[in-house]
Amino acid sequence: MTDQARTGAWLLQETQLASATLSIDLKVLQDNWRLLAGQCGTAECAATVKCDGYGLGIAPVAQALAAAGCKTFFVALPSEGLALRAILPRADIYVLDGLFADAGQAYVDHNLRPLLSSLEEIQHWRRLCQMAGRPLEAGLHVDTGINRLGLSAGDITVLTADPDVFSTMSVCLVVSHLACGSVPGSATNRLQLDTFNTLRSALPQAPASIANSPGSFLGEAFCLDLIRPGIALYGGNPFDARPNPMSAVAHIYAPILQVREIAAGETVGYGDAWRARRKTRIAILGIGYGDGYPRSLGSPGRDSPSQVMIGGGFAPVIGHVSMDMIVVDVTDIGDEFCTRGVRAEIMGDNVTVDEIAAWAGTIPYEILTGLGSRFARLYSCLDSV
Ligand SMILES: *Cc1c(COP(=O)(O)O)cnc(C)c1O
């Protein structure tokens, strides 16, 4: 850690040389984890950090969560598990996508726990336990209707016919996954929970988990022994149609590269896609789809809802989103903010990741995990790390 990091509020990395910056507030991340932990009574609050911590950087994210008290982590891939193990030598790490056919030894060597979701995977893990000469820890993944990964009711019947099947392994978690958690009123949630509770009674006794982010807000029955939120930790709204109880972790700012005035009738960007209806002051900002700012946020030939914030006011995005640039209408923004180098809030407290996702016709997960590698990344420092 540099002296700058120890003394300053932000660790600066190449900000002068990059265009847009991505600031990640690790204290807010910890606050979000604490809020979720407070939702679930006596259940343990784990963290899902797959896909590079939802695009925000698995190392700083996992370190901050561990410092807040998180002990159990979920990744999707064994490669992510290895990366996390290097950061957190003692954490419990589960691999959501299960046991990869050619990677068994890596799970053993790095103490990764697969969520076993088929009879084949269970047999594979049994062989690894035999080779290791000890009962290795693993979770079981039960499908209760989402029909993605997981043991079916039929698989569980087959398993219960062999009382020895789990004797050589240590089953330390039983998991299922909700299809409609983000719709709290959906009848599917209750149905899945009931199915899960029935199916797991035929499996070895172990702590149980069904709640992702939205599931963590569905009451204690859904929290079971452990919740495993992802998106809510990073500030995304766990609900489809309720106010977001979480706070923004990721903040994107992009600098004004140039300001210009155009006359009514002039066009902006590729394909003459946007035409000025009045004398318009425009600002060119240094961010584009190459950074993960979706091209669908452009407004070719229409008024798009997409906007950024400059000097406390909102400026609409006009024309196509380019690879490295967007153009915004700053006619109504104060003169003092319309100069080269002023930074616009692209995403953060005022322009939320949920809004950006809605404008782009997608979900906050895709926006965060799609953030590019060109940002200068700034991580807030933690007193405790
Ligand atoms: C991604 C994932 C989670 C976390 O989901 P969020 O909606 O981001 O909270 C939990 N469980 C499983 C099985 C997942 O795939």
The ligand as an SDF file (V2000), in Angstrom:
LIG
                    3D

 15 15  0  0  0  0  0  0  0  0999 V2000
  -25.4900  -14.9860   -8.7100 C   0  0  0  0  0  0  0  0  0  0  0  0
  -26.0970  -15.8800   -7.7020 C   0  0  0  0  0  0  0  0  0  0  0  0
  -26.4220  -15.3760   -6.4230 C   0  0  0  0  0  0  0  0  0  0  0  0
  -26.4030  -13.9090   -6.0980 C   0  0  0  0  0  0  0  0  0  0  0  0
  -27.5230  -13.3380   -6.7240 O   0  0  0  0  0  0  0  0  0  0  0  0
  -27.9430  -11.7860   -6.5850 P   0  0  0  0  0  0  0  0  0  0  0  0
  -29.2350  -11.7070   -7.2960 O   0  0  0  0  0  0  0  0  0  0  0  0
  -26.8610  -11.0110   -7.2560 O   0  0  0  0  0  0  0  0  0  0  0  0
  -28.0370  -11.4870   -5.1510 O   0  0  0  0  0  0  0  0  0  0  0  0
  -26.8440  -16.2880   -5.4670 C   0  0  0  0  0  0  0  0  0  0  0  0
  -26.9850  -17.6020   -5.7630 N   0  0  0  0  0  0  0  0  0  0  0  0
  -26.7170  -18.1150   -6.9960 C   0  0  0  0  0  0  0  0  0  0  0  0
  -26.9120  -19.5600   -7.2560 C   0  0  0  0  0  0  0  0  0  0  0  0
  -26.2830  -17.2600   -8.0070 C   0  0  0  0  0  0  0  0  0  0  0  0
  -26.0440  -17.7470   -9.2260 O   0  0  0  0  0  0  0  0  0  0  0  0
  1  2  1  0
  2  3  1  0
  2 14  2  0
  3  4  1  0
  3 10  2  0
  4  5  1  0
  5  6  1  0
  6  7  2  0
  6  8  1  0
  6  9  1  0
 10 11  1  0
 11 12  2  0
 12 13  1  0
 12 14  1  0
 14 15  1  0
M  END
$$$$
